[in-house]
């Protein structure tokens, strides 16, 4: 049996705690300074309450940090201040840079595992994925907590930050897409065409993120899509809706403006354009400028 301190059991943390307990391991939570809801969630998940962080850490081989992103470094600093010498797994939705700062904060006493959870809280018929990156021995220990559980472990290398990079890549699409949907529906509603927008959406192909091969076609059409997004921004502005995302989309599309009508642009170069802001590829005819 491995004893784990979970900081701090919100909805996701409580579900993860329940999976740990169901697997025959011990879970601890800290009650001091926490809300009644947090204490209740931890108790219902089967965690044993501790009066202090020092007490919990002294009994634990693993710490799982599952908290709001903005609190991740504060939680790590609190653990580091107690000289914790076990495995510290950060499962928060944070940037790779923040993970590396946390790793420096925690060291040299403990091993740091970078983790990212995908999906809804596991349990009650739902499965989620836990991506882990870090030293093999530390990852093995964390993975062993969830053997035969509803939290399926996937490894993404030995470099802390890899799992969080995957999470940020996914979140940058998922959260933005949902926010854009809200803007689109608000605009359609303002003009009385909400039902028609929904009908059009129902026949859309929904494999955008799972099929990057379509991206060269976006780059090839960016020269006319960018102005279209500027028109969308004007329309949103007239409806008293936020224009930020439409304007930002137009700016991003401008990175592909040199690739006008180059539908055979390799995917790898379409992606590199977003980092460099200029074309790194010419077609077999060595044209000086795409579409010119």
N, C-alpha and C positions, 0 to 999 in steps of 0.2 A: 504494500500500500504506500502510495506517495501522498504526502500532505502538501496542499497548495493554498496559498493566500490569493484571493481574488479581490482586486481593487478597481472599481467598487461595483457591486452587482446591480446595475440597472437592468433593463429588460433583456438585453443581449447577455450581459454578464451573469444574470441569474440563470438563463437557459444553459449557458456554458457550465456554470457551477453544477446544475442538476445533472448534466451529462457526466461530469467528473465523479460525482457521488454515486451515480448509477453504475459506474464502472468499478466501484469498490475502493475508490480513493477518498482521502479526507480533504474537505474544503473548509477554509477559515475565512471569515470576513471580519472587518473592524467596525465596531459600532460607534465609537467615540466620534462625535462631530458629524455623524451621518444622519440623514433624514429618517423619519419613521418608515417611509416607503422603502428606502434602501434596506433598512434593517428587516422589514417584513419580507422583501423579496429574497434576501439572503437566507432567512430562516425557512421559507417555503421551499427553497431550492435544496435544503439540506445542509447548509453551511453552519459551522459552529462559530458563534460570535466570540470575539476577543475584545478585551477592554482597551488594548493599545496595539499600535503597529509593531512595537518592539516584541510583544508577546507573540503575535502572529508570525513574524519573521523568524523568531527563534525556533519555531516548531515546523517551519516549511522548507522544503527542498526547491520549490518553484513558486514564483510570483507571476500571476497573470494580471496585466494592467488592461482593464477594459473600461474606459472612461471617455468623456467628451474629448475631442481632439485638443482643445485649448488647455486641458488640464494634464495632458500626457507628461510634460516635462516636470511639472510640479510633483506629480505622483512619483516619478523616477527619482527626483531629488530627495524626496522624503525617504524612499527606500535606501538610497545611497548613503544618506546620513546615518543609517543604522549599521552600515558595514555589512550588508547582506552578501553572503558568499555562495548563494545557490544560482539557479537559472532564472533570469528575469526575461519574461516574454511580453513584449509590447504588442497588443492586438488591436491597437487603435488606428483609426483612419487618419494617418498623418503622412507627411512627406518623407522621402528617403533622407533628406537633410536633417530633419528633426529626429529620425531614428538614430542617425549617426551621432548626433549631439547627446542623445540619451545613452547610447553605448559608451561614450566617453565619460558621462556622468556616473554611470554604474560601475565601470571598471575601476581598479583591477580586481575587485572582490568577486564578481560574478560573471557568468557567461550571459550574453544578450542574444535573444532570439527575436527576430523581426517577424511579426505575424499579421495576417489580414483575413478577416472573415467576410465571406460572400454568401448572401442569401439571408432569409429571415431567421430569427432565433430558432435554433434546432429543438426538436422534440415535438410530441403530439402529431406524429406522422410527417413532420417536416425535416428535411435534411439540409445542412449547410456545408460549405467548404471552408477549411482553414488552411491557408497557404503559409508555409514557414520557410524562413531563410536563416542560416547561421551555421555554426560549427556542428558537425554530425552528432557528436555526443549529446549536445544540448538539445538539438532538434529531436533526437531519438527520445529523450526524456519527456519532452512536451508531447510528442506524438503518442507516446505510450498511455497518456492520460485518456485518450479518445479512441482507443482500440475497440472496434465493434460498437461504436456509438453513432449518433445521428450527425456528428460533426466529422466530416471526412477530411483527413489530412492529405495535403498535396505539398510536395517539396519544390522549392524554386531556387535552389543553389545555396552556397555557403556564405554569401555576402549580405550582411544586414543592410536593409534598404530595398532589396529586390522585391520582397512581398509587398512592401508599402508602395513601391513604384507601380506594381500591378494594380493595387487598389486605387491609386490616384488616377491611373490611366482609365480604369473602368468608371470611376466616379465622375471624372471630368466629362464623360459622355452621358452617363445615366442621369446624374443630377441636372446637368444643363439641358438635356433633352426634355425632361419632365417640366423644367421651368419654362422652356420654350413652348411646350404644349399649353401651359397656362396662359402665356402671352397670346398665342395664336387663338385660343378659345375666347379670351377676353376681347380680342379685336373682332372676331367673327360675331360675338354676341352684341358688340356695340353697333354693328351694322345689320343685325337681324338675320345672319346667315349661319348661325351655329349648327343647325341640323345638317346643312349642306357640307360644312367642313367635316363633321363627324362621318358623313357618308363617304366623302372622298378618302378620309383616313382609313376607312375599313377596307378599301381595295388597294392600299399601298403595300409595297413589298417591305417587310419589316426585318430584313437581314442586314441592315446597314453596318452594324458593328462587327458582325460575324463574317463579313465578306469584304475584306479590304481591296479586293481586285477591282472594285468599282471606282476607286479613288482617282485613277488617271482620267476617267471621264469627268470627274468634278474639276480637276485641274484644267482640263481642256476647255471647260465652259466657264471657268471662273471670271474671265474677262467680261462676260455679260451677266453673270450671277451677282458680282459685286455691286454694280449699279442697281440691280433689282432689289438687293438688300437695303440700299440707300433709299429707294422708293418705299420699301416696307417701313423703314424708320420714319419717314415723313408721314406715312399713314398712321403709324402708332402714335406719333406726336400729336396728330390732329384729334386722336381719340383719347388723349390724356393718359396714354399708357407708356411704360418705360421703353426707351429706344436703345438702351445700352447694348443689349445682346444682338440686335440687328446691325448696329453700327460696328460692333466688334467682329461680327461675321464678315462684314464687308472688308474690314481691315485684314482679316486672315486670308480671305480669298485673293487679296491683292498680292500675296506671296506667290501665287500661281499665274500672275498676269503674263509672264513671258512664255507660258506654255499653251497659248491660244491654239485650240483645235488639234493639239497633239494627243490624240486618243490612244496612241501606242506608247505613250510614256511609261517606262517601267515603274511598278509600284514603289520600289525602293527609292527611286529618284523623286517621285511625287511626295513621299514622306520627307525626304531630305530637304525639299524646298521649304517646308514649314520651319526648319531649323535655320536655314541659311538666308531665306528670303530672296534668293535668286536662283535661276535655272542652273543645274549642274549637268545637263544632258542636252545633246543635240541629236537630231535624227540622222539616219544613215546618209542623207544628202548634205549634211554639214551646213544647214541653213544658218545664217547669222542671227536670225531672230525668229522665233516660232510664229507662224502665221503671217510672216512679212514677206 
